[in-house]
């Protein structure tokens, strides 16, 4: 799975994209509201780890996530 952190502009907030190995979009959520998207994907137990990684990521960088 891959994570991309997208910088928002003006009134548009920052977003995160989660993509699979074929780069298909799995989830697209605001950085400050990840709860439902991560739970829906079955990552409730790993939510804290994923959010810590997202908070440290620079904007626009594609990062591979091994879970």
C-alpha positions as CSV (number, residue, x, y, z in Angstrom):
1,X,0.0,0.0,0.0
2,X,1.1,3.6,-0.7
3,X,0.4,6.8,1.2
4,X,0.5,10.3,-0.4
5,X,-0.1,13.4,1.6
6,X,-1.6,16.3,-0.4
7,X,-1.3,19.9,0.6
8,X,-4.5,21.9,0.6
9,X,-4.7,25.5,-0.7
10,X,-6.8,28.3,0.8
11,X,-10.1,26.8,2.1
12,X,-9.2,23.2,0.9
13,X,-7.7,21.2,3.8
14,X,-4.8,18.8,3.6
15,X,-5.7,15.3,2.4
16,X,-4.2,11.8,2.4
17,X,-4.6,9.2,-0.3
18,X,-4.1,5.5,0.4
19,X,-3.4,3.4,-2.7
20,X,-2.9,-0.3,-3.4
21,X,0.0,-2.0,-5.2
22,X,-1.7,-1.2,-8.6
23,X,-2.1,2.4,-7.4
24,X,-5.9,2.2,-7.2
25,X,-7.3,4.7,-4.8
26,X,-8.5,2.9,-1.6
27,X,-9.2,5.9,0.6
28,X,-9.1,9.7,0.4
29,X,-9.5,11.5,3.7
30,X,-8.6,14.7,5.6
31,X,-5.5,14.6,7.7
32,X,-7.5,15.7,10.7
33,X,-10.4,13.2,10.2
34,X,-9.0,9.7,9.4
35,X,-11.2,7.7,11.7
36,X,-14.0,6.3,9.5
37,X,-11.8,5.7,6.4
38,X,-9.2,3.7,8.3
39,X,-11.8,1.7,10.2
40,X,-13.6,0.9,7.0
41,X,-10.4,-0.5,5.5
42,X,-9.8,-2.6,8.6
43,X,-6.9,-0.6,10.0
44,X,-8.5,0.3,13.3
45,X,-5.7,-1.4,15.3
46,X,-3.0,0.2,13.2
47,X,-4.6,3.7,13.1
48,X,-2.1,5.2,15.5
49,X,0.9,3.9,13.6
50,X,-0.5,5.1,10.3
51,X,-1.4,8.6,11.6
52,X,2.1,9.0,13.2
53,X,3.6,8.2,9.8
54,X,1.3,10.6,8.0
55,X,2.1,13.4,10.4
56,X,5.8,13.0,9.7
57,X,5.4,12.7,5.9
58,X,6.3,15.6,3.7
59,X,3.7,16.8,1.2
60,X,3.7,15.2,-2.2
61,X,5.9,12.3,-1.4
62,X,4.7,8.8,-2.3
63,X,5.7,6.4,0.6
64,X,5.3,2.6,0.7
65,X,3.5,1.4,3.7
66,X,4.1,-2.2,4.7
67,X,1.4,-3.5,7.0
